[in-house]
Amino acid sequence: MIRAQIVGATGYGGLGIVELLSRHPEIQIASLLAKSDVGKPLSAYFPHLRGFCDLPVEDASDERIGADCDVVVFSTPDRVGMRHASRVLERGAAVVDYSGDFRFESAERYQHYADRHPSVGGQPHLSPELLSRNVYGIPELFRERIRGARLVGNPGCFAVAMILSLAPAVKAGLIEPRSIVVDGKTGISGGGKKPSATFHFPDRDGNVTPYRVANHQHAIEATMALTDVGGAPVGLTFVPHLVPISRGILTTAYATLRREVTAQDIYEIYHSFYNGEPFVRVMPPGVTPGIKATVGSNLCDVSCAVDRDNRRLVAIGAIDNLLKGQAGNALQNLNVMFGLPETLGLERAPIYP
């Protein structure tokens, strides 16, 4: 049995991986660590877990992080994982990190991200020697790199939807790689559980707010991954919007087509690209995904259309931001890292309504 330690267990991301691992047949939760809500069973803070996970939440001390486990899942803000990863790896445990700490393979690329992210504020990486060892964790694209890896950077939620909805078109050379514009919508759970004026009910109800316009950090990793897939530099303008729902992400990407194609042509390219992928559903022409169709699952629904008058591809991606955009994708990575069936613990249909 593989022993997993969850650091940041009382946040939404930590809670998500606990919910998944509490039913996993091959990975058991060894310990739960956090900096808040410490000293009681996790189920005392989240009553729905009573009888499923009653482990105590311990203080995330330096000595405790990485002890008595085979893998540490850092469900923590930026710059936490990078402070502990070297010591965890030296202790023999693997690492999956939710933040941007290990999504980039060089200090230069990380710095570009750090300069964009307000909570990082341009600070340099604390463990740059590890960046050449990490793997960017989108199994649909980088499965062979993830297999057996010891340090995996889980992707950002918006990045997952953008990358999976655009990768087949980029790989096939269908679009001008520097013509991509993406509109994104996200539920408020993406901001975490800490209260703020932005997420106060009177401000959010009936409101849609663009934020970090053309300056969101997830565009950096999406650009990086799509450049890797297509082999040519990608240019991507991204505008995210906060919408009054709890969970879910919808991205709509627009890009100039290089040649005349039909919606059926594109469907066949996408269907072939994702053939056999358990968590990507490619919609047939004329069918568009919605957030509700993915909530509660590790699925990404992808749909494409052609704007023939303007010779433009429209590519849509829908995910649950807390599962395929976070904890579900992390478990998918864990399964691949440890040679387990990739769908183990993730065979769950979306929840409706």
C-alpha positions as CSV (number, residue, x, y, z in Angstrom):
1,M,0.0,0.0,0.0
2,I,1.3,3.4,-1.0
3,R,1.3,5.9,1.9
4,A,0.3,9.5,1.0
5,Q,0.8,12.6,3.2
6,I,-1.4,15.6,2.4
7,V,0.0,19.0,3.3
8,G,-2.7,21.7,3.3
9,A,-5.3,19.1,4.1
10,T,-8.0,21.6,5.3
11,G,-8.2,23.7,2.1
12,Y,-10.4,22.9,-0.9
13,G,-7.6,21.2,-2.8
14,G,-6.5,19.1,0.1
15,L,-10.1,18.2,0.9
16,G,-10.5,17.1,-2.7
17,I,-7.6,14.6,-2.6
18,V,-8.7,13.3,0.8
19,E,-12.2,12.6,-0.6
20,L,-10.6,10.6,-3.5
21,L,-8.0,8.8,-1.5
22,S,-10.4,7.8,1.2
23,R,-11.8,5.3,-1.3
24,H,-8.6,4.4,-3.2
25,P,-7.7,0.7,-3.0
26,E,-3.9,1.1,-3.4
27,I,-3.1,4.5,-1.8
28,Q,-3.8,5.2,1.8
29,I,-3.7,8.5,3.6
30,A,-0.8,8.3,6.1
31,S,-1.2,11.8,7.6
32,L,-2.9,15.1,7.2
33,L,-1.0,18.3,7.8
34,A,-2.0,21.9,7.8
35,K,-1.3,25.3,9.3
36,S,-4.9,26.0,10.4
37,D,-7.7,23.9,11.8
38,V,-5.2,21.7,13.6
39,G,-5.7,19.3,16.5
40,K,-9.0,17.7,15.7
41,P,-10.1,15.0,13.2
42,L,-10.6,16.3,9.7
43,S,-14.2,15.2,9.9
44,A,-14.7,17.6,12.8
45,Y,-14.1,20.5,10.3
46,F,-15.8,18.8,7.4
47,P,-18.7,16.6,8.8
48,H,-19.4,14.9,5.4
49,L,-16.2,12.9,6.0
50,R,-17.3,11.3,9.2
51,G,-16.7,7.6,8.9
52,F,-14.6,8.2,5.7
53,C,-11.7,10.1,7.1
54,D,-11.4,10.7,10.8
55,L,-7.6,11.2,10.9
56,P,-6.4,14.1,13.0
57,V,-5.0,17.2,11.4
58,E,-1.4,17.7,12.5
59,D,0.7,20.9,12.4
60,A,2.7,21.1,9.2
61,S,6.1,21.4,10.9
62,D,9.3,21.1,9.0
63,E,10.1,17.8,10.8
64,R,6.7,16.3,10.1
65,I,6.6,17.1,6.3
66,G,7.8,14.1,4.4
67,A,8.0,11.7,7.3
68,D,6.5,8.2,7.3
69,C,5.1,8.3,3.7
70,D,5.9,7.4,0.1
71,V,4.5,10.6,-1.5
72,V,3.7,14.1,-0.3
73,V,0.9,16.0,-1.9
74,F,1.4,19.7,-1.4
75,S,-2.1,21.3,-1.6
76,T,-0.5,24.6,-0.7
77,P,0.0,28.1,-2.0
78,D,3.0,29.0,-4.1
79,R,6.4,28.9,-2.4
80,V,5.5,26.3,0.2
81,G,6.4,23.2,-1.8
82,M,9.7,24.6,-3.0
83,R,10.8,25.1,0.6
84,H,10.3,21.5,1.5
85,A,10.7,19.4,-1.7
86,S,14.5,18.8,-1.5
87,R,14.2,17.4,2.0
88,V,11.2,15.3,1.1
89,L,12.9,13.8,-1.9
90,E,16.1,13.1,0.2
91,R,13.9,11.2,2.6
92,G,12.8,9.0,-0.3
93,A,9.3,10.2,-0.9
94,A,7.9,11.5,-4.2
95,V,6.2,14.9,-4.5
96,V,3.1,16.2,-6.3
97,D,2.7,20.0,-5.9
98,Y,-0.5,21.9,-6.7
99,S,1.1,25.3,-7.0
100,G,3.2,26.8,-9.7
101,D,6.4,25.9,-7.9
102,F,7.3,22.9,-10.1
103,R,5.4,23.5,-13.4
104,F,8.5,24.9,-15.2
105,E,11.7,23.3,-16.2
106,S,14.0,26.3,-15.8
107,A,14.5,29.2,-13.5
108,E,13.9,31.6,-16.5
109,R,10.5,30.1,-17.3
110,Y,9.6,30.1,-13.6
111,Q,10.6,33.8,-13.3
112,H,8.2,34.7,-16.1
113,Y,5.4,33.0,-14.2
114,A,6.5,34.6,-10.9
115,D,6.4,38.1,-12.4
116,R,2.8,37.5,-13.4
117,H,1.5,36.0,-10.2
118,P,0.5,38.5,-7.6
119,S,1.0,36.2,-4.6
120,V,4.6,35.4,-5.7
121,G,5.5,39.0,-6.5
122,G,8.4,38.2,-8.8
123,Q,10.4,36.4,-6.1
124,P,13.0,33.9,-7.4
125,H,12.7,30.2,-7.0
126,L,14.1,28.8,-3.7
127,S,15.1,25.5,-5.2
128,P,16.1,26.1,-8.8
129,E,18.3,23.0,-8.9
130,L,15.1,20.9,-8.8
131,L,13.5,22.5,-11.8
132,S,15.3,20.3,-14.3
133,R,13.9,17.2,-12.5
134,N,10.2,18.1,-12.4
135,V,7.5,17.0,-14.8
136,Y,4.5,19.0,-15.9
137,G,1.5,16.9,-14.9
138,I,-0.9,16.6,-17.7
139,P,-1.1,12.8,-18.3
140,E,-2.9,13.1,-21.6
141,L,0.1,14.8,-23.1
142,F,3.1,13.9,-21.0
143,R,2.3,10.4,-19.6
144,E,5.6,8.8,-20.3
145,R,7.5,11.6,-18.6
146,I,5.2,11.3,-15.5
147,R,5.6,7.5,-15.3
148,G,8.1,6.9,-12.6
149,A,8.7,10.6,-11.9
150,R,9.5,11.7,-8.4
151,L,8.5,15.4,-8.7
152,V,5.4,16.4,-10.6
153,G,3.9,19.9,-10.9
154,N,0.1,19.6,-11.0
155,P,-1.2,22.1,-13.7
156,G,-3.3,25.1,-13.0
157,C,-7.1,24.7,-13.4
158,F,-7.5,27.1,-16.3
159,A,-4.4,25.7,-18.0
160,V,-5.9,22.2,-18.0
161,A,-9.0,23.3,-19.9
162,M,-7.1,25.6,-22.3
163,I,-4.4,23.0,-23.1
164,L,-6.7,20.0,-23.6
165,S,-9.1,22.0,-25.8
166,L,-6.3,23.3,-28.0
167,A,-3.6,20.6,-28.1
168,P,-5.0,18.6,-31.0
169,A,-5.3,21.7,-33.2
170,V,-1.8,22.8,-32.3
171,K,-0.3,19.4,-32.9
172,A,-2.0,19.0,-36.3
173,G,-0.9,22.5,-37.4
174,L,-4.5,23.6,-38.0
175,I,-4.1,27.0,-36.5
176,E,-1.8,30.0,-36.6
177,P,0.0,29.3,-33.3
178,R,0.3,33.0,-32.3
179,S,-3.4,33.8,-33.0
180,I,-5.0,32.3,-29.9
181,V,-7.4,34.2,-27.8
182,V,-9.1,32.5,-24.8
183,D,-12.1,33.6,-22.7
184,G,-12.4,31.8,-19.4
185,K,-15.2,31.4,-16.8
186,T,-14.6,30.0,-13.3
187,G,-16.6,29.3,-10.2
188,I,-15.6,31.0,-6.9
189,S,-14.2,27.9,-5.3
190,G,-11.1,28.5,-7.5
191,G,-10.1,31.3,-5.1
192,G,-9.9,28.9,-2.1
193,K,-11.9,28.9,1.1
194,K,-10.4,32.0,2.7
195,P,-13.1,34.7,2.8
196,S,-12.6,38.0,1.0
197,A,-14.7,40.9,-0.2
198,T,-14.4,39.7,-3.8
199,F,-16.1,36.4,-2.9
200,H,-18.7,37.9,-0.6
201,F,-22.2,36.8,-1.7
202,P,-23.7,40.2,-2.4
203,D,-20.7,41.0,-4.7
204,R,-20.8,37.7,-6.6
205,D,-24.5,37.1,-6.9
206,G,-25.7,38.1,-10.4
207,N,-22.2,39.4,-11.3
208,V,-19.5,38.5,-13.8
209,T,-16.1,40.0,-13.3
210,P,-13.0,39.9,-15.6
211,Y,-9.8,39.8,-13.6
212,R,-6.0,39.7,-14.3
213,V,-6.9,40.7,-17.9
214,A,-4.2,39.4,-20.3
215,N,-2.0,38.9,-17.2
216,H,-3.1,35.6,-15.7
217,Q,-0.3,33.2,-14.6
218,H,-2.0,30.1,-16.1
219,A,-1.6,31.5,-19.6
220,I,2.2,31.1,-19.0
221,E,2.0,27.4,-18.5
222,A,-0.6,26.9,-21.2
223,T,1.7,28.7,-23.7
224,M,4.6,26.5,-22.6
225,A,2.8,23.2,-22.9
226,L,1.2,24.0,-26.3
227,T,4.6,25.2,-27.6
228,D,6.0,21.8,-26.4
229,V,3.1,19.9,-28.2
230,G,3.3,21.8,-31.4
231,G,7.0,22.5,-31.7
232,A,6.6,26.2,-32.5
233,P,6.1,29.2,-30.3
234,V,2.5,29.8,-29.3
235,G,1.0,33.2,-28.6
236,L,-2.0,33.2,-26.3
237,T,-4.1,36.1,-24.9
238,F,-6.2,35.0,-22.0
239,V,-9.0,36.8,-20.1
240,P,-10.5,35.0,-17.1
241,H,-13.9,35.9,-15.6
242,L,-15.3,35.1,-12.2
243,V,-19.0,33.9,-12.4
244,P,-21.5,33.2,-9.6
245,I,-21.2,29.4,-9.4
246,S,-19.5,27.3,-6.8
247,R,-17.3,25.1,-9.0
248,G,-16.5,24.6,-12.7
249,I,-14.4,26.1,-15.5
250,L,-15.4,26.8,-19.1
251,T,-12.8,28.1,-21.6
252,T,-13.6,29.2,-25.1
253,A,-10.6,29.6,-27.4
254,Y,-10.5,31.4,-30.8
255,A,-7.7,30.9,-33.3
256,T,-7.1,31.6,-37.0
257,L,-7.2,28.5,-39.2
258,R,-4.4,27.8,-41.6
259,R,-6.5,26.0,-44.1
260,E,-10.1,25.3,-45.0
261,V,-11.6,22.6,-42.8
262,T,-15.0,21.5,-41.8
263,A,-16.3,20.8,-38.3
264,Q,-16.4,17.1,-39.1
265,D,-12.7,17.3,-40.1
266,I,-11.8,18.8,-36.8
267,Y,-13.9,16.4,-34.9
268,E,-12.0,13.5,-36.5
269,I,-8.6,15.0,-35.7
270,Y,-9.7,15.5,-32.0
271,H,-11.3,12.1,-31.7
272,S,-8.1,10.5,-33.1
273,F,-5.9,12.5,-30.8
274,Y,-7.8,11.6,-27.6
275,N,-8.7,8.0,-28.7
276,G,-8.4,5.8,-25.6
277,E,-8.1,8.7,-23.2
278,P,-10.3,7.9,-20.2
279,F,-11.0,11.5,-19.1
280,V,-11.4,13.5,-22.3
281,R,-14.8,13.4,-24.0
282,V,-14.8,14.9,-27.5
283,M,-18.2,16.2,-28.5
284,P,-19.5,15.6,-32.0
285,P,-20.1,18.6,-34.2
286,G,-23.0,20.8,-33.0
287,V,-22.8,19.6,-29.4
288,T,-21.2,22.0,-26.9
289,P,-20.2,21.0,-23.4
290,G,-21.3,22.8,-20.2
291,I,-19.8,23.0,-16.8
292,K,-22.7,21.0,-15.2
293,A,-21.8,18.0,-17.4
294,T,-18.4,17.6,-15.7
295,V,-19.0,18.7,-12.1
296,G,-18.0,15.9,-9.6
297,S,-15.8,14.1,-12.1
298,N,-12.3,14.1,-13.5
299,L,-13.6,14.6,-17.0
300,C,-12.7,17.3,-19.6
301,D,-15.4,17.8,-22.2
302,V,-14.1,19.3,-25.5
303,S,-16.0,20.7,-28.4
304,C,-15.0,22.5,-31.6
305,A,-16.7,24.7,-34.2
306,V,-15.6,26.5,-37.3
307,D,-16.4,30.1,-38.1
308,R,-16.2,29.8,-41.8
309,D,-16.7,33.5,-42.6
310,N,-13.7,34.5,-40.6
311,R,-11.7,31.3,-41.0
312,R,-11.5,30.7,-37.3
313,L,-11.5,27.7,-35.0
314,V,-13.6,27.9,-31.8
315,A,-12.4,25.3,-29.2
316,I,-14.3,24.8,-25.9
317,G,-13.2,23.0,-22.8
318,A,-15.2,22.3,-19.7
319,I,-13.9,20.8,-16.4
320,D,-14.6,20.7,-12.7
321,N,-11.9,23.1,-11.4
322,L,-11.5,21.2,-8.1
323,L,-11.2,17.7,-9.8
324,K,-9.8,17.7,-13.3
325,G,-8.5,21.1,-12.5
326,Q,-6.9,20.1,-9.2
327,A,-7.4,17.0,-7.0
328,G,-8.6,14.6,-9.6
329,N,-5.8,15.4,-12.0
330,A,-3.4,15.0,-9.0
331,L,-4.7,11.5,-8.4
332,Q,-4.4,10.7,-12.1
333,N,-0.7,11.8,-11.8
334,L,-0.2,9.7,-8.7
335,N,-1.6,6.6,-10.4
336,V,0.7,7.1,-13.4
337,M,3.7,7.8,-11.2
338,F,3.3,4.6,-9.2
339,G,2.4,2.4,-12.1
340,L,-1.3,1.9,-11.1
341,P,-4.2,1.9,-13.4
342,E,-4.7,5.5,-14.4
343,T,-8.5,5.5,-13.7
344,L,-8.2,3.9,-10.2
345,G,-10.2,5.9,-7.7
346,L,-11.5,8.2,-10.4
347,E,-14.3,6.1,-12.0
348,R,-17.1,8.5,-11.0
349,A,-19.8,10.1,-13.2
350,P,-20.5,13.8,-12.9
351,I,-23.1,14.9,-10.4
352,Y,-26.4,16.3,-11.8
353,P,-28.2,18.6,-11.2
